[in-house]
C-alpha cells in the first residue's frame, strides 16, 4: 500500500476536492485500509456531505462551518476515512474528499489571495492480528494512528505507509478581503444605515400625521 499521488482540484476557490491515489499491493483481505488527513484551520469538511456519500468516517475538529478562520481554534482537524476497493482484484483506489475554505484574514493589495497548504494524508492498514510484514516504505505498530478512533478499536496491529517525498502537499488558492476596500465599505455601511434611519423617521412622521388627522376628524364628528 502506497500513496502514489495527492492533489486538490480545482486549485482556486472556496470549494474543492482532495484527490488521493493509493496503490494496493498483495492486500490481506482480513485487514482494512484507512486514510488519515490532517487539515489546517482554513479548511472545512462538511460531515453531512460525507454522510450523503455513504462514507465511513470520523472527524475531529471545529464543527462550526460558518466562522472565518480568525474566529476558530488554530488547531488542525483530523479526518479518518475507511477505504474499500470496488472489487477484490483492484490494485489502486482514488479517494476524493469534498472540502471548503474558510474566509481568511483580510490583506492589503488589489484582490489579495491566500495559499492554504494541505499535507498529504497518511495511509495505513489495520488488522485484527499481526499477520503483516513491513517493508522499506512502511512500518508496523500496535498503536493506532488515532487513539480516540472508535473505528480502529477492533484492530490490534497497523501497517503505516510512509508518505513518499515525491508526493508534495496540495495548495488551495483562495481570495481574501482587501484592507484597501475598508474605507469604502465603512462609508457605504454608514450611508446605508443613515438612509434606513431617515426612511424610518419619515415613515414614522407620516404615520403620526395620519393618526393626528384621524383624531381631529373624530373630534369634529
Rosetta blueprint (number, residue, H / E / L):
1 X L
2 X E
3 X E
4 X E
5 X E
6 X E
7 X E
8 X E
9 X E
10 X L
11 X L
12 X E
13 X L
14 X L
15 X E
16 X E
17 X E
18 X E
19 X E
20 X E
21 X E
22 X E
23 X E
24 X L
25 X L
26 X L
27 X L
28 X L
29 X L
30 X L
31 X L
32 X E
33 X E
34 X E
35 X E
36 X E
37 X E
38 X E
39 X E
40 X L
41 X L
42 X L
43 X E
44 X E
45 X L
46 X L
47 X H
48 X H
49 X H
50 X H
51 X H
52 X H
53 X L
54 X L
55 X L
56 X L
57 X E
58 X E
59 X E
60 X E
61 X L
62 X L
63 X L
64 X L
65 X L
66 X L
67 X L
68 X L
69 X H
70 X H
71 X H
72 X L
73 X L
74 X L
75 X L
76 X L
77 X E
78 X E
79 X E
80 X E
81 X E
82 X E
83 X E
84 X L
85 X L
86 X L
87 X L
88 X L
89 X L
90 X L
91 X L
92 X E
93 X E
94 X E
95 X E
96 X E
97 X E
98 X E
99 X E
100 X E
101 X E
102 X L
103 X L
104 X L
105 X L
106 X L
107 X E
108 X L
109 X L
110 X L
111 X L
112 X L
113 X E
114 X E
115 X E
116 X E
117 X E
118 X E
119 X L
120 X L
121 X L
122 X E
123 X E
124 X E
125 X E
126 X E
127 X E
128 X L
129 X L
130 X L
131 X L
132 X L
133 X L
134 X L
135 X L
136 X L
137 X L
138 X E
139 X E
140 X E
141 X E
142 X L
143 X L
144 X L
145 X L
146 X L
147 X L
148 X L
149 X L
150 X L
151 X L
152 X L
153 X L
154 X L
155 X L
156 X L
157 X E
158 X E
159 X E
160 X E
161 X E
162 X L
163 X L
164 X L
165 X L
166 X L
167 X L
168 X L
169 X L
170 X E
171 X E
172 X E
173 X E
174 X E
175 X E
176 X L
177 X L
178 X E
179 X H
180 X H
181 X H
182 X H
183 X H
184 X H
185 X H
186 X H
187 X H
188 X H
189 X H
190 X H
191 X H
192 X H
193 X H
194 X H
195 X H
196 X H
197 X H
198 X H
199 X H
200 X H
201 X H
202 X H
203 X H
204 X H
205 X H
206 X H
207 X H
208 X H
209 X H
210 X H
211 X H
212 X H
213 X H
214 X H
215 X H
216 X H
217 X H
218 X H
219 X H
220 X H
221 X L
